[in-house]
Each structure stands twice: as structure tokens, then as C-alpha cells.
């Protein structure tokens, strides 16, 4: 089939020797987002971009990634704008919040099972700030298009589908995305065949990683000191990736400046 903006990276990802092609795609999209906001494009100088970062903020992971990226001035400009916006909102929320009073019998509840903490308007607002992230949103919107393109290619390109079946499968995080999307994107006998193929693929590759991980442990037994490492040298980061996604062994992504 004719290659497009979305099919080329998908083909490339499935040609990589990777535990999860969608981790590969997600890493590239995440790095593109960091380059966009802090790299040579200097998007942090744009008023409309800062309006978006003020509204969404960033998650804990991406604050760390942004700090490690290397553009201290760019980070400071965005943070100054966001901090002023956030501080003003926080003061308003605190002004309108009064603490609740303990119940008459609360002193006698010492040995009772603990109740869930009461949610307040302030705590709800504070928690909502943790759920949004400009970088997450920027690459997640594009990632969804890749999922749609993946199923379009699976349905229409036999060579691509064979490449998928010959791959190392997916991490569990992205496997969840694929199975959810398959329910909506596929139908009939092809849907049944797809699930059967993907289940076989995951069983085979989860067993492979488990075997590598077990042999890594066995290699520390003195009796196996001279035995071949086989494919187990990088079993720990590969197992972590298979379970949760991402690349635990990756260095931080740095500015190209």
C-alpha cells in the first residue's frame, strides 16, 4: 500500500528489534514534543503555546524530562507564566475553602477502620492539576492516529500484518490499547483471527522474556559462571518494558543545541 505520514513510522517501528513497536513510536512522539516546546522552534516564546501550558501544566515525569533536556531559560519562561497563573488560582481556591469540623463522636473512632479522606473543592482542584500535561496531550493525540492507522494497515496490507505476527509482541500497556481498539475497529471472522494471532504472539514472547529473565538470575549461580549468557544480558530492562512500557535503560533525552 502507498506510504503516508503515519504508515512510514509504523513500518519502521515494526522493523526494529524491539519488545514493543508502540513504545518505539511513543518515545519518538514524546521526544518530538520536547523538541517542539524547548528546542530550536522555541515554542515556549509563543503566547498561544504559553496559554496552553498555563491551562494544562505538566506531569511529574515530564517536568523531570524537561529539566534534563537542557534549556533552562525556556523552562524558566514557561514556568514563570504558569506559576503566576497557578498561584492566582490557588489563592482564590484557598480563600473559598473552610475546613470541615470533626463529628461529635470522632474521638471514639480510634480503633475503627479508617474512612476514605473527604474530598473538598480545593483538593479536587489540586488533584485535577496532576491529571493534565501539555507534553502528554501533544503526543497522545498523535499516538491515537497511529493506533487507527495500525488497524487500517492490518486490514489492508498482508505484508504488514505478517510483520506484526513476526514481531516480539507488545508491552502490556500498549497491548491494552490494541485490544481495546480492536474491539471497535475490527469485526467478523477477521476480528476473531486477529485476537487469536495476537494472543499467540503475546504468549510466545512473554514466555521468551520470562525465560531470559530466569536465565539471567541463574547465571549468578557459581555453577553457571562459565555458561553462555544466551539472550539474557539485557533481560531486566526488557522485562520492565514488557510489563509497563517505555525504556528503563534510556538516557535522558537532551537538547540538540
Rosetta blueprint (number, residue, H / E / L):
1 X L
2 X L
3 X L
4 X L
5 X H
6 X H
7 X H
8 X H
9 X H
10 X H
11 X H
12 X H
13 X H
14 X H
15 X H
16 X L
17 X L
18 X L
19 X L
20 X L
21 X H
22 X H
23 X H
24 X H
25 X H
26 X H
27 X H
28 X H
29 X H
30 X H
31 X H
32 X H
33 X H
34 X H
35 X H
36 X H
37 X H
38 X H
39 X L
40 X L
41 X L
42 X L
43 X H
44 X H
45 X H
46 X L
47 X H
48 X H
49 X H
50 X H
51 X H
52 X H
53 X H
54 X H
55 X H
56 X H
57 X L
58 X L
59 X L
60 X H
61 X H
62 X H
63 X H
64 X H
65 X H
66 X H
67 X H
68 X H
69 X H
70 X L
71 X L
72 X H
73 X H
74 X H
75 X H
76 X H
77 X H
78 X H
79 X H
80 X H
81 X H
82 X H
83 X H
84 X H
85 X H
86 X H
87 X H
88 X H
89 X H
90 X H
91 X H
92 X H
93 X H
94 X H
95 X H
96 X L
97 X L
98 X L
99 X L
100 X L
101 X L
102 X L
103 X L
104 X L
105 X L
106 X H
107 X H
108 X H
109 X H
110 X L
111 X L
112 X L
113 X L
114 X L
115 X L
116 X L
117 X L
118 X L
119 X L
120 X L
121 X H
122 X H
123 X H
124 X H
125 X H
126 X H
127 X H
128 X H
129 X H
130 X H
131 X H
132 X L
133 X L
134 X H
135 X H
136 X H
137 X H
138 X H
139 X H
140 X H
141 X H
142 X H
143 X H
144 X H
145 X H
146 X H
147 X H
148 X H
149 X H
150 X H
151 X H
152 X H
153 X H
154 X H
155 X H
156 X H
157 X L
158 X H
159 X H
160 X H
161 X H
162 X H
163 X H
164 X H
165 X H
166 X L
167 X L
168 X L
169 X L
170 X L
171 X L
172 X H
173 X H
174 X H
175 X H
176 X H
177 X H
178 X H
179 X H
180 X H
181 X H
182 X H
183 X H
184 X H
185 X H
186 X L
187 X L
188 X H
189 X H
190 X H
191 X H
192 X H
193 X H
194 X H
195 X H
196 X H
197 X H
198 X H
199 X H
200 X H
201 X H
202 X H
203 X H
204 X H
205 X H
206 X H
207 X H
208 X H
209 X H
210 X H
211 X H
212 X H
213 X H
214 X H
215 X H
216 X H
217 X H
218 X H
219 X L
220 X L
221 X L
222 X H
223 X H
224 X H
225 X L
226 X L
227 X L
228 X L
229 X L
230 X L
231 X L
232 X L
233 X L
234 X L
235 X H
236 X H
237 X H
238 X H
239 X H
240 X H
241 X H
242 X H
243 X H
244 X H
245 X L
246 X L
247 X L
248 X L
249 X L
250 X L
251 X L
252 X L
253 X L
254 X L
255 X L
256 X L
257 X L
